[in-house]
């Protein structure tokens, strides 16, 4: 009788253990799916879906942080806006061409800058660059020259199609005249449009 009772209890214990393992695995899957969903929501809220670069909301937060640091350290910083002027001409050929064209533009901007500089894709054809370190004027012009040089080669979409880039760049230095991230971006955008 004792052996049968022990076998019965052992059987019940094994069943409970299997149910517990199953329940834990199911809960882990639910948690992982929720975490992935949260990350996906964050990505959609703060990153451009085409280039996967920070979007306007994201860069505004970063600019606000940089403004606070600048005020504490009593140092200015520079912001630039890059407009891809012929983006809409490319989009008339094909939306897929335009998508590849703007992805390549983002890559060229990122590749031509320093690791500490932040690039955001903020409008259909526009990028914002936050120069994250305080720059001497000479060093800034070297970076601008590298940026213009990055857009000299045409981008090859496929074996029969390539497009050149027509860009304009506007810059602004943080000061009391432009006390918000929005005013800085607007000023640099106006400058870029004036340089068209």
C-alpha positions in Angstrom: 0.0 0.0 0.0 2.8 2.4 0.8 4.5 1.8 -2.6 1.2 2.5 -4.4 0.7 5.6 -2.4 4.3 6.7 -3.1 3.8 6.1 -6.8 0.6 8.0 -6.8 2.2 11.0 -5.0 5.2 10.8 -7.3 2.9 10.8 -10.3 0.9 13.9 -8.9 4.2 15.6 -8.2 5.5 15.1 -11.8 2.2 16.3 -13.2 2.4 19.4 -11.0 6.0 20.0 -12.1 5.1 19.7 -15.8 2.1 22.1 -15.4 4.4 24.6 -13.5 7.0 24.4 -16.3 4.3 24.8 -19.0 2.8 27.8 -17.1 6.3 29.4 -16.6 7.1 29.0 -20.3 3.8 30.4 -21.4 4.3 33.4 -19.0 7.8 34.0 -20.3 6.5 34.0 -23.9 3.8 36.6 -22.9 6.4 38.8 -21.2 8.7 38.6 -24.1 5.9 39.5 -26.5 4.9 42.5 -24.3 8.5 43.7 -24.1 8.9 43.4 -27.9 5.7 45.3 -28.3 6.9 48.0 -26.0 10.2 48.3 -27.9 8.3 48.4 -31.1 6.1 51.2 -29.9 9.1 53.2 -28.7 10.8 52.7 -32.0 7.7 53.9 -33.9 7.4 56.9 -31.6 11.0 58.1 -31.7 12.6 56.7 -35.0 11.8 57.3 -38.6 10.4 54.1 -40.2 12.3 54.6 -43.5 15.8 55.4 -42.4 15.5 54.2 -38.8 17.3 57.4 -37.7 15.8 59.4 -34.8 12.7 61.4 -35.8 11.7 65.0 -34.9 10.3 64.2 -31.5 13.5 62.4 -30.6 15.9 65.0 -31.8 14.0 67.8 -30.0 14.5 66.0 -26.7 18.2 65.6 -27.5 18.5 69.3 -28.4 16.8 70.3 -25.2 19.3 68.2 -23.3 22.2 69.8 -25.2 20.7 73.3 -24.5 20.7 72.6 -20.8 24.4 71.4 -20.9 25.3 74.5 -22.9 23.8 76.8 -20.4 25.5 75.1 -17.6 28.9 75.1 -19.3 28.4 78.5 -20.9 29.2 77.1 -24.4 27.4 77.3 -27.7 26.7 74.4 -30.0 25.8 74.2 -33.7 22.7 72.6 -35.3 22.4 72.0 -39.1 19.5 71.1 -41.4 20.2 69.2 -44.6 17.5 69.4 -47.3 17.6 67.0 -50.2 16.2 69.4 -52.8 15.6 66.9 -55.6 13.9 64.2 -53.4 10.5 65.0 -54.9 11.8 64.7 -58.5 13.1 61.2 -57.6 9.7 60.3 -56.0 8.0 61.2 -59.3 9.9 58.2 -60.9 9.0 55.8 -58.2 8.2 55.7 -54.5 10.7 52.8 -54.1 13.4 54.9 -55.8 12.7 57.7 -53.4 12.8 55.4 -50.4 16.3 54.0 -51.5 17.4 57.5 -52.4 16.6 59.0 -48.9 18.0 55.9 -47.1 21.3 56.5 -48.9 21.2 60.2 -48.1 20.9 59.3 -44.4 23.8 56.9 -44.6 26.0 59.4 -46.3 25.3 62.0 -43.7 26.0 59.6 -40.8 29.2 58.3 -42.5 30.6 61.8 -43.1 30.2 62.9 -39.4 31.8 62.0 -36.1 30.4 59.3 -33.8 29.3 61.9 -31.3 27.1 63.8 -33.8 23.5 62.9 -33.9 21.5 62.7 -37.2 17.7 62.7 -37.3 15.4 62.2 -40.3 12.7 64.8 -39.5 10.8 65.4 -42.7 10.3 63.6 -46.0 13.4 65.2 -47.5 15.1 66.8 -44.4 17.6 65.8 -41.8 18.7 67.6 -38.6 22.3 67.3 -37.4 23.1 68.0 -33.7 26.8 68.6 -33.4 27.1 67.1 -29.9 30.5 68.4 -29.0 31.4 72.1 -28.8 33.1 72.8 -32.1 35.7 75.4 -33.0 34.6 77.3 -36.2 37.5 75.9 -38.3 36.6 72.3 -37.3 33.0 72.9 -38.1 33.8 74.0 -41.7 35.9 70.9 -42.2 32.8 68.8 -41.2 30.6 70.8 -43.5 33.0 70.3 -46.4 33.0 66.5 -45.7 29.2 66.6 -45.7 29.0 68.3 -49.1 31.7 66.0 -50.5 29.7 62.9 -49.3 26.9 63.9 -51.7 29.1 64.4 -54.8 28.8 60.8 -56.2 25.5 59.7 -57.7 23.6 57.0 -55.9 23.0 53.9 -58.0 19.4 52.6 -57.5 19.8 49.7 -59.9 21.9 48.7 -63.0 20.0 51.2 -65.2 19.1 54.0 -62.7 21.2 56.5 -60.7 20.5 59.9 -59.3 22.7 62.7 -58.2 22.0 64.7 -55.0 21.1 68.4 -54.9 21.4 69.5 -51.3 21.3 72.6 -49.2 22.5 73.0 -45.7 21.4 75.6 -43.1 23.1 76.1 -39.8 22.4 77.9 -36.5 24.4 78.4 -33.3 22.5 78.1 -30.1 22.0 81.4 -28.4 19.4 83.4 -26.4 17.9 84.4 -29.8 16.8 80.8 -30.3 15.9 79.5 -26.9 13.9 76.4 -27.9 14.7 73.3 -30.0 11.9 74.2 -32.4 13.2 77.8 -32.9 16.7 76.4 -33.6 15.4 73.9 -36.2 13.2 76.5 -37.8 16.1 79.0 -38.1 18.4 76.3 -39.6 15.6 75.2 -42.0 15.0 78.8 -43.2 18.8 79.1 -43.7 18.8 75.8 -45.8 15.9 77.1 -47.9 17.6 80.4 -48.4 20.7 78.5 -49.6 18.7 76.6 -52.2 
